[in-house]
Amino acid sequence: MQVIKSFFIAVSIYSKIPVPQFEWKEDDMKYVFCFFPWIGAWIGGCIYFWNYLCGIYQIGDLCRTAVGMAIPILITGGFHVDGFMDTMDAIHSYSPRERKLEILKDSHIGAFAVIMLAAYGLILFGAFSEIESDMLLKIVCCGFFLSRCLCGISAVSFPLAKKEGMLYTFADSSHKRAVKFSLFLQSVGCIGLMCFLSFPAGLAVAAAAFLALAYYFYRSRKEFGGVTGDTAGFFVVFCEGCMIMAAAFMDVLIRSAR
């Protein structure tokens, strides 16, 4: 029963998908991170289905790309984008660590949050529009699953910046060994599928995800002394962007080699 409740908690927090509601207890949160990647699976499936419809009804590239980019936000309600914007505001404040942590908790958005989100959106739009191969699109769709696997692993493995907030609550309540083992197996399975679709492209996209994870570890330690719920949101957005850019690069490389 705890596993089932953990699944519903994960879906209700990290997505807008309607699920049964109930009172949360500490024991019900032990395995929440184990189911976090499956929100990414839902996102990837919806993006692939949208592209499939675009092919059938000959929908233009502009509409295909714009709606495809909007799908993760529609499913998650912008949950991770909010963390990305707060983190950008904090980092670009160039303030002491304590002040940066205060900025993360501030519900208002600053100029740098808007600037960096706009820059990210433009880069992502350009990269996503270059993915024409069905095989590479499938790898990108798998990437939404992988980014959340790595985010979950980081939440229970990386040092925490503060002993409060949603991330601390779930990380502290988690059965860390079971969560790490589950997410490790899910990551291996996801990367295996990506490499099965195309070994060089799958490896390149997976490598981009792990480079993003390494950067996240370094930057979160340097700027905040550890990770928070907002920085976790930043990582999901940043990791997915890195994987999409890697996939776009591989698609252009493959096309130019023909």
One Martini backbone bead per residue (centre of mass of N, CA, C, O) as a GRO file, in nm:
protein
  258
    1MET     BB    1   0.056   0.063  -0.019
    2GLN     BB    2   0.297   0.261  -0.008
    3VAL     BB    3   0.366   0.245  -0.310
    4ILE     BB    4   0.098   0.353  -0.418
    5LYS     BB    5   0.108   0.622  -0.266
    6SER     BB    6   0.375   0.719  -0.387
    7PHE     BB    7   0.270   0.738  -0.673
    8PHE     BB    8   0.045   0.951  -0.623
    9ILE     BB    9   0.230   1.168  -0.507
   10ALA     BB   10   0.415   1.204  -0.752
   11VAL     BB   11   0.190   1.285  -0.953
   12SER     BB   12   0.065   1.527  -0.787
   13ILE     BB   13   0.333   1.700  -0.776
   14TYR     BB   14   0.477   1.655  -1.087
   15SER     BB   15   0.171   1.698  -1.186
   16LYS     BB   16  -0.165   1.734  -1.356
   17ILE     BB   17  -0.251   1.458  -1.299
   18PRO     BB   18  -0.522   1.293  -1.203
   19VAL     BB   19  -0.560   1.183  -0.860
   20PRO     BB   20  -0.591   1.048  -0.577
   21GLN     BB   21  -0.671   1.174  -0.256
   22PHE     BB   22  -0.468   1.208   0.050
   23GLU     BB   23  -0.322   1.164   0.342
   24TRP     BB   24  -0.007   1.232   0.440
   25LYS     BB   25   0.262   1.019   0.524
   26GLU     BB   26   0.577   0.935   0.589
   27ASP     BB   27   0.560   0.637   0.475
   28ASP     BB   28   0.445   0.736   0.185
   29MET     BB   29   0.748   0.875   0.099
   30LYS     BB   30   0.974   0.655   0.043
   31TYR     BB   31   0.897   0.611  -0.300
   32VAL     BB   32   0.858   0.866  -0.477
   33PHE     BB   33   1.123   0.879  -0.661
   34CYS     BB   34   1.064   0.612  -0.820
   35PHE     BB   35   0.815   0.773  -0.990
   36PHE     BB   36   0.922   1.031  -1.127
   37PRO     BB   37   1.006   0.927  -1.423
   38TRP     BB   38   0.701   0.872  -1.525
   39ILE     BB   39   0.646   1.159  -1.609
   40GLY     BB   40   0.852   1.151  -1.844
   41ALA     BB   41   0.709   0.925  -2.000
   42TRP     BB   42   0.453   1.087  -2.056
   43ILE     BB   43   0.585   1.317  -2.206
   44GLY     BB   44   0.725   1.153  -2.430
   45GLY     BB   45   0.463   1.023  -2.539
   46CYS     BB   46   0.318   1.291  -2.617
   47ILE     BB   47   0.532   1.397  -2.813
   48TYR     BB   48   0.527   1.158  -3.008
   49PHE     BB   49   0.225   1.174  -3.076
   50TRP     BB   50   0.231   1.459  -3.189
   51ASN     BB   51   0.433   1.396  -3.421
   52TYR     BB   52   0.252   1.186  -3.551
   53LEU     BB   53   0.019   1.384  -3.621
   54CYS     BB   54   0.191   1.577  -3.791
   55GLY     BB   55   0.248   1.366  -4.015
   56ILE     BB   56  -0.047   1.306  -4.098
   57TYR     BB   57  -0.146   1.637  -4.109
   58GLN     BB   58   0.082   1.831  -4.197
   59ILE     BB   59   0.226   1.987  -3.979
   60GLY     BB   60   0.413   2.233  -3.908
   61ASP     BB   61   0.715   2.305  -3.761
   62LEU     BB   62   0.630   2.537  -3.577
   63CYS     BB   63   0.397   2.391  -3.434
   64ARG     BB   64   0.546   2.135  -3.351
   65THR     BB   65   0.755   2.276  -3.169
   66ALA     BB   66   0.578   2.449  -2.980
   67VAL     BB   67   0.403   2.218  -2.864
   68GLY     BB   68   0.634   2.030  -2.778
   69MET     BB   69   0.745   2.241  -2.564
   70ALA     BB   70   0.466   2.264  -2.399
   71ILE     BB   71   0.402   1.983  -2.280
   72PRO     BB   72   0.574   1.979  -2.015
   73ILE     BB   73   0.420   2.224  -1.892
   74LEU     BB   74   0.131   2.108  -1.900
   75ILE     BB   75   0.192   1.853  -1.720
   76THR     BB   76   0.356   2.014  -1.474
   77GLY     BB   77   0.289   2.332  -1.449
   78GLY     BB   78   0.592   2.448  -1.423
   79PHE     BB   79   0.756   2.333  -1.180
   80HIS     BB   80   1.060   2.348  -1.297
   81VAL     BB   81   1.067   2.637  -1.408
   82ASP     BB   82   1.052   2.777  -1.138
   83GLY     BB   83   1.331   2.672  -1.040
   84PHE     BB   84   1.496   2.792  -1.267
   85MET     BB   85   1.430   3.093  -1.212
   86ASP     BB   86   1.523   3.107  -0.918
   87THR     BB   87   1.816   3.020  -0.976
   88MET     BB   88   1.890   3.250  -1.168
   89ASP     BB   89   1.847   3.477  -0.970
   90ALA     BB   90   2.052   3.383  -0.756
   91ILE     BB   91   2.312   3.360  -0.926
   92HIS     BB   92   2.278   3.668  -1.059
   93SER     BB   93   2.321   3.829  -0.781
   94TYR     BB   94   2.603   3.795  -0.640
   95SER     BB   95   2.564   3.682  -0.358
   96PRO     BB   96   2.554   3.554  -0.081
   97ARG     BB   97   2.448   3.251   0.015
   98GLU     BB   98   2.215   3.342   0.202
   99ARG     BB   99   2.079   3.523  -0.012
  100LYS     BB  100   2.028   3.305  -0.226
  101LEU     BB  101   1.836   3.137  -0.048
  102GLU     BB  102   1.625   3.362  -0.027
  103ILE     BB  103   1.564   3.390  -0.331
  104LEU     BB  104   1.448   3.103  -0.370
  105LYS     BB  105   1.190   3.178  -0.175
  106ASP     BB  106   1.104   3.388  -0.364
  107SER     BB  107   0.808   3.457  -0.550
  108HIS     BB  108   0.957   3.647  -0.712
  109ILE     BB  109   1.064   3.787  -1.016
  110GLY     BB  110   1.337   3.852  -1.212
  111ALA     BB  111   1.519   3.951  -1.477
  112PHE     BB  112   1.702   3.694  -1.506
  113ALA     BB  113   1.477   3.488  -1.530
  114VAL     BB  114   1.363   3.595  -1.798
  115ILE     BB  115   1.619   3.600  -1.969
  116MET     BB  116   1.702   3.294  -1.935
  117LEU     BB  117   1.436   3.173  -2.037
  118ALA     BB  118   1.442   3.300  -2.316
  119ALA     BB  119   1.712   3.181  -2.404
  120TYR     BB  120   1.636   2.887  -2.363
  121GLY     BB  121   1.389   2.882  -2.554
  122LEU     BB  122   1.541   2.954  -2.816
  123ILE     BB  123   1.743   2.724  -2.815
  124LEU     BB  124   1.534   2.493  -2.795
  125PHE     BB  125   1.376   2.558  -3.047
  126GLY     BB  126   1.608   2.520  -3.246
  127ALA     BB  127   1.682   2.227  -3.167
  128PHE     BB  128   1.402   2.087  -3.200
  129SER     BB  129   1.369   2.166  -3.510
  130GLU     BB  130   1.624   1.967  -3.597
  131ILE     BB  131   1.446   1.718  -3.529
  132GLU     BB  132   1.371   1.459  -3.777
  133SER     BB  133   1.431   1.200  -3.652
  134ASP     BB  134   1.267   0.936  -3.515
  135MET     BB  135   1.495   0.814  -3.347
  136LEU     BB  136   1.576   1.083  -3.197
  137LEU     BB  137   1.301   1.136  -3.076
  138LYS     BB  138   1.296   0.884  -2.898
  139ILE     BB  139   1.545   0.963  -2.732
  140VAL     BB  140   1.429   1.225  -2.618
  141CYS     BB  141   1.187   1.093  -2.476
  142CYS     BB  142   1.373   0.931  -2.283
  143GLY     BB  143   1.507   1.184  -2.146
  144PHE     BB  144   1.270   1.255  -1.950
  145PHE     BB  145   1.331   1.008  -1.776
  146LEU     BB  146   1.636   1.045  -1.710
  147SER     BB  147   1.631   1.321  -1.567
  148ARG     BB  148   1.460   1.205  -1.322
  149CYS     BB  149   1.653   0.995  -1.228
  150LEU     BB  150   1.892   1.191  -1.164
  151CYS     BB  151   1.734   1.374  -0.971
  152GLY     BB  152   1.668   1.158  -0.761
  153ILE     BB  153   1.959   1.079  -0.695
  154SER     BB  154   2.051   1.363  -0.604
  155ALA     BB  155   1.845   1.400  -0.365
  156VAL     BB  156   1.981   1.129  -0.204
  157SER     BB  157   2.310   1.221  -0.244
  158PHE     BB  158   2.327   1.506  -0.218
  159PRO     BB  159   2.374   1.781  -0.067
  160LEU     BB  160   2.196   1.989   0.148
  161ALA     BB  161   2.128   2.330   0.196
  162LYS     BB  162   1.864   2.251   0.368
  163LYS     BB  163   1.629   2.181   0.657
  164GLU     BB  164   1.402   2.240   0.426
  165GLY     BB  165   1.141   2.158   0.249
  166MET     BB  166   1.045   1.939   0.010
  167LEU     BB  167   1.309   1.790  -0.050
  168TYR     BB  168   1.382   1.726   0.241
  169THR     BB  169   1.128   1.566   0.314
  170PHE     BB  170   1.169   1.340   0.098
  171ALA     BB  171   1.464   1.264   0.154
  172ASP     BB  172   1.423   1.197   0.461
  173SER     BB  173   1.178   0.979   0.400
  174SER     BB  174   1.348   0.804   0.239
  175HIS     BB  175   1.452   0.500   0.096
  176LYS     BB  176   1.752   0.532  -0.018
  177ARG     BB  177   1.842   0.253  -0.118
  178ALA     BB  178   1.589   0.189  -0.289
  179VAL     BB  179   1.594   0.442  -0.466
  180LYS     BB  180   1.875   0.410  -0.592
  181PHE     BB  181   1.828   0.130  -0.714
  182SER     BB  182   1.582   0.197  -0.886
  183LEU     BB  183   1.708   0.439  -1.049
  184PHE     BB  184   1.944   0.283  -1.163
  185LEU     BB  185   1.780   0.076  -1.325
  186GLN     BB  186   1.620   0.284  -1.490
  187SER     BB  187   1.865   0.417  -1.620
  188VAL     BB  188   1.981   0.170  -1.761
  189GLY     BB  189   1.729   0.108  -1.928
  190CYS     BB  190   1.716   0.378  -2.078
  191ILE     BB  191   2.001   0.376  -2.204
  192GLY     BB  192   1.965   0.107  -2.349
  193LEU     BB  193   1.737   0.208  -2.536
  194MET     BB  194   1.892   0.441  -2.667
  195CYS     BB  195   2.125   0.254  -2.781
  196PHE     BB  196   1.936   0.070  -2.946
  197LEU     BB  197   1.838   0.288  -3.143
  198SER     BB  198   2.136   0.442  -3.102
  199PHE     BB  199   2.444   0.434  -3.004
  200PRO     BB  200   2.571   0.716  -3.061
  201ALA     BB  201   2.322   0.891  -2.989
  202GLY     BB  202   2.255   0.771  -2.711
  203LEU     BB  203   2.534   0.832  -2.588
  204ALA     BB  204   2.533   1.140  -2.631
  205VAL     BB  205   2.277   1.204  -2.466
  206ALA     BB  206   2.367   1.069  -2.201
  207ALA     BB  207   2.625   1.238  -2.166
  208ALA     BB  208   2.477   1.509  -2.139
  209ALA     BB  209   2.334   1.433  -1.874
  210PHE     BB  210   2.598   1.381  -1.702
  211LEU     BB  211   2.718   1.662  -1.743
  212ALA     BB  212   2.483   1.808  -1.608
  213LEU     BB  213   2.519   1.670  -1.333
  214ALA     BB  214   2.806   1.769  -1.276
  215TYR     BB  215   2.738   2.071  -1.290
  216TYR     BB  216   2.523   2.067  -1.068
  217PHE     BB  217   2.704   1.980  -0.838
  218TYR     BB  218   2.907   2.213  -0.855
  219ARG     BB  219   2.710   2.463  -0.849
  220SER     BB  220   2.547   2.398  -0.590
  221ARG     BB  221   2.792   2.396  -0.400
  222LYS     BB  222   2.900   2.682  -0.465
  223GLU     BB  223   2.627   2.859  -0.429
  224PHE     BB  224   2.456   2.673  -0.177
  225GLY     BB  225   2.582   2.392  -0.046
  226GLY     BB  226   2.353   2.259  -0.232
  227VAL     BB  227   2.039   2.126  -0.255
  228THR     BB  228   1.711   2.196  -0.388
  229GLY     BB  229   1.407   2.225  -0.521
  230ASP     BB  230   1.493   2.442  -0.727
  231THR     BB  231   1.753   2.305  -0.836
  232ALA     BB  232   1.603   2.056  -0.938
  233GLY     BB  233   1.443   2.208  -1.151
  234PHE     BB  234   1.685   2.311  -1.302
  235PHE     BB  235   1.801   2.036  -1.384
  236VAL     BB  236   1.573   1.930  -1.557
  237VAL     BB  237   1.581   2.159  -1.765
  238PHE     BB  238   1.885   2.150  -1.835
  239CYS     BB  239   1.907   1.849  -1.915
  240GLU     BB  240   1.700   1.854  -2.146
  241GLY     BB  241   1.848   2.065  -2.313
  242CYS     BB  242   2.111   1.905  -2.356
  243MET     BB  243   1.980   1.660  -2.499
  244ILE     BB  244   1.850   1.813  -2.735
  245MET     BB  245   2.115   1.932  -2.845
  246ALA     BB  246   2.254   1.661  -2.895
  247ALA     BB  247   2.040   1.552  -3.092
  248ALA     BB  248   2.063   1.780  -3.300
  249PHE     BB  249   2.361   1.737  -3.364
  250MET     BB  250   2.329   1.442  -3.464
  251ASP     BB  251   2.128   1.501  -3.691
  252VAL     BB  252   2.309   1.692  -3.853
  253LEU     BB  253   2.543   1.493  -3.886
  254ILE     BB  254   2.389   1.271  -4.038
  255ARG     BB  255   2.289   1.447  -4.276
  256SER     BB  256   2.579   1.544  -4.371
  257ALA     BB  257   2.682   1.235  -4.430
  258ARG     BB  258   2.492   1.165  -4.690
   0.00000   0.00000   0.00000
